[in-house]
Amino acid sequence: MNKKILISDAIRQACPHFVGAAVEATVVNNPYAAGLWEEINRLDRELQARYTTEDIKLIPGVAATRQAYKNLGKDPSRYRPSGEQLMRRILQGKGLYQIDTLVDLVNLASMKWGYSIGGFDADKISGDTLTLGVGEKDEPYEGIGRGLLNIEHMPVYRDAVGGIGTPTSDNERTKMSLQTTRIIAIVNGYDGNTETVSDTARMIVDLVTRYCDAKDVSWVLF
């Protein structure tokens, strides 16, 4: 792995069961992958057949992330984690929005397992270390498509410049695009389930390999 990931004492204390996984790869992004969208639409149907919007909160990955927010003093219903946001959208019949293949495949993995997954352009990250800490009052943070986001009391990954990712929204500064050639995707398992976090990481590896011609792929638990 090219990036080192550290977990702050504040997160360890509030979320003692946390386990994460980081996937790194060299990729070729593209606007749309028909095969990927067949998989997304299939999962869409499976989710609608299996869950209601009220059931989402009971899915282990979602429930644990919501509890982590509560432990840190954040309202998870006002600032919904992305895994929950995506599943709610599906169950409300709105369908998944299409962005580009890297973003779409991260969203697929998130909906499959209920985890919030950060997808970053590795070349836009400053320094070689990411630290998972807790957002501070008035800390500047621009969420993708959300403008300024209040990340106080929210888990946040920081690079040498500042925050790049929270379970609610990643930062505009380090977002993936069609020009992205190196990624790091981070799976956030606040439920502490090493097996399903690993399965999610392996799913991302498989998807980027099949749909983004990934090379130099690696992943680790942390």
C-alpha positions in Angstrom: 0.0 0.0 0.0 1.2 3.5 -0.9 -0.9 5.2 1.8 -0.5 4.6 5.5 -3.8 4.8 7.5 -3.9 5.7 11.2 -6.8 5.7 13.6 -7.0 8.3 16.3 -7.6 7.6 19.9 -10.9 9.5 19.8 -12.2 7.0 17.2 -10.8 4.0 19.0 -12.6 5.1 22.2 -15.9 5.9 20.6 -15.9 3.1 18.1 -13.8 0.3 19.6 -15.0 -2.3 17.1 -14.0 -0.4 14.0 -12.3 -2.3 11.2 -11.4 -0.8 7.8 -10.1 -1.9 4.5 -8.2 0.1 1.9 -8.0 -0.8 -1.8 -5.4 0.8 -4.0 -5.1 0.4 -7.8 -4.0 2.0 -11.1 -7.2 2.3 -13.2 -8.7 3.5 -16.5 -12.0 5.2 -15.7 -14.8 5.5 -18.3 -18.2 7.2 -18.4 -20.4 4.1 -18.4 -20.0 0.3 -18.2 -23.1 -1.6 -19.4 -22.1 -4.8 -17.5 -21.7 -2.9 -14.3 -25.2 -1.4 -14.7 -26.6 -4.8 -15.2 -25.2 -5.7 -11.8 -26.5 -2.5 -10.3 -30.0 -3.0 -11.6 -30.0 -6.6 -10.4 -29.1 -5.5 -6.9 -31.7 -2.7 -7.1 -34.4 -5.4 -7.7 -33.0 -7.6 -4.9 -33.0 -4.8 -2.4 -36.6 -3.8 -3.3 -37.7 -7.3 -2.9 -36.0 -7.8 0.5 -36.2 -4.5 2.4 -38.4 -1.6 3.3 -37.0 1.9 4.1 -37.5 1.1 7.8 -35.4 -2.1 7.5 -32.3 -0.2 6.3 -31.4 0.9 9.8 -31.3 -2.7 10.9 -28.6 -3.8 8.4 -25.5 -4.3 10.4 -23.2 -2.0 8.4 -25.7 0.8 8.5 -26.8 0.3 12.1 -23.2 0.3 13.3 -22.3 3.5 11.4 -25.4 5.2 12.8 -24.3 4.2 16.3 -20.8 5.5 15.7 -22.4 8.9 14.8 -24.4 8.8 18.0 -21.4 7.9 20.1 -19.5 10.9 18.6 -22.5 13.3 19.1 -23.8 13.5 15.5 -27.4 12.9 14.4 -27.3 10.1 11.8 -30.8 10.9 10.6 -29.9 14.5 9.8 -26.5 13.5 8.3 -27.2 10.1 6.9 -24.2 7.9 6.1 -23.8 7.3 2.4 -24.5 3.6 2.5 -27.9 4.3 4.0 -28.5 7.2 1.6 -28.0 5.0 -1.4 -30.2 2.2 -0.2 -33.0 4.6 0.8 -32.8 6.0 -2.7 -33.3 2.6 -4.2 -36.1 1.7 -1.9 -37.9 5.0 -2.7 -37.9 3.9 -6.3 -35.5 6.7 -7.4 -32.8 4.5 -8.8 -29.1 5.0 -8.5 -27.7 8.1 -10.1 -25.1 7.4 -12.8 -21.8 9.3 -12.5 -18.9 7.4 -14.0 -17.7 3.8 -13.7 -15.4 4.3 -10.6 -18.0 6.2 -8.7 -20.8 3.7 -9.8 -18.9 0.6 -8.7 -18.1 2.0 -5.3 -21.8 2.8 -4.9 -22.6 -0.8 -5.9 -20.3 -2.2 -3.3 -21.7 0.2 -0.7 -25.3 -0.9 -1.4 -24.4 -4.6 -1.4 -23.0 -4.5 2.1 -24.4 -1.4 3.7 -21.0 0.1 4.4 -20.0 3.7 3.7 -17.1 3.6 1.3 -14.8 6.5 0.4 -13.5 6.6 -3.1 -10.6 9.0 -3.7 -8.3 10.1 -6.5 -5.0 9.0 -4.9 -3.0 11.7 -6.8 -5.1 14.4 -5.2 -4.3 13.3 -1.6 -1.6 15.3 0.1 1.1 13.3 1.8 1.5 9.6 2.4 -0.7 9.3 5.5 -4.4 9.4 6.2 -5.7 9.7 9.8 -9.2 8.8 10.8 -10.3 11.3 13.4 -13.3 13.4 14.5 -14.5 16.5 12.8 -14.1 19.8 14.7 -16.4 22.8 15.1 -16.3 25.0 12.0 -13.7 22.8 10.3 -13.8 23.7 6.6 -15.1 20.8 4.4 -16.8 20.8 1.0 -18.9 17.7 0.4 -19.3 16.5 -3.1 -22.4 18.1 -4.5 -23.3 19.4 -1.0 -21.3 22.5 -0.6 -20.0 23.3 2.9 -20.8 20.4 5.2 -20.9 20.5 9.0 -18.5 17.7 10.0 -18.3 18.5 13.7 -18.6 15.2 15.7 -18.4 13.2 12.5 -15.7 10.6 11.6 -13.3 12.1 9.1 -10.2 11.0 7.2 -7.6 13.8 7.0 -4.5 14.1 4.8 -1.8 16.7 5.2 -4.1 19.5 4.1 -7.4 18.6 5.8 -10.5 16.4 5.6 -11.1 14.2 2.6 -13.8 11.8 3.5 -16.6 11.2 6.0 -19.3 8.5 6.0 -21.8 11.1 4.8 -19.9 12.6 1.9 -16.4 12.7 0.5 -14.6 16.0 -0.2 -14.7 17.8 -3.6 -10.9 18.2 -3.3 -10.0 14.5 -3.7 -13.0 13.2 -5.6 -12.6 10.7 -8.5 -13.1 11.8 -12.1 -12.7 10.5 -15.6 -9.1 11.7 -15.4 -8.4 9.6 -12.3 -5.6 7.0 -12.8 -4.9 6.0 -9.3 -7.5 5.3 -6.6 -7.8 4.4 -3.0 -11.2 3.1 -1.8 -11.8 2.8 2.0 -14.4 0.5 3.5 -15.6 1.7 6.9 -16.7 -1.2 9.1 -18.0 0.2 12.3 -19.6 -3.1 13.0 -16.2 -4.7 13.4 -17.0 -7.6 11.0 -13.7 -8.4 9.5 -15.3 -11.0 7.2 -17.8 -8.7 5.5 -15.4 -5.8 5.3 -12.9 -8.1 3.6 -15.7 -9.3 1.2 -16.5 -5.7 0.4 -12.8 -5.0 -0.4 -12.6 -8.1 -2.6 -15.7 -7.0 -4.4 -14.1 -3.6 -5.2 -11.0 -5.3 -6.4 -13.1 -7.5 -8.7 -15.1 -4.6 -10.0 -12.2 -2.3 -10.8 -10.4 -5.2 -12.5 -13.3 -6.0 -14.7 -14.6 -2.6 -15.5 -11.6 -0.2 -15.1 -8.7 -2.4 -16.3 -7.1 -2.2 -12.9 -3.4 -2.9 -12.4 -1.1 -3.0 -9.4 -4.1 -3.8 -7.2 -3.6 -4.3 -3.5 -5.8 -4.2 -0.4 -5.3 -4.4 3.4 -7.3 -4.4 6.6 -6.5 -1.8 9.2 
